[in-house]
């Protein structure tokens, strides 16, 4: 996953892309980055549950 950095109104952003050609990158600043780090385990559980739900839907 390509990672880059940008700036918005003087604030540094981290930019995440699923691949180099991604048209819709995901970007956020330090405040949201800290929230993500503090809640990483909950986000991980959420992401894994979503994957399992998608698999069940695909099997039907």
Residue, then its C-alpha position, 0 to 999 in steps of 0.5 A: x500500500x503506497x503511503x505519501x504525505x500532503x498538506x492542507x491549509x498548513x496541516x500535514x496529512x498522511x495519504x494512503x492508497x490501495x495502489x499507485x493508480x488509486x483515484x480515491x486516496x484516504x487522507x487524514x491529519x495527526x488528530x485523526x491519526x492519534x484516534x486511529x492509533x488509540x483505537x487500533x484494536x477496535x478498528x481491526x475487529x471491525x475490519x475483520x468482521x466486515x470481511x467475514x460478512x462480505x464472504x457470507x454474502x458472496x457464498x449465497 
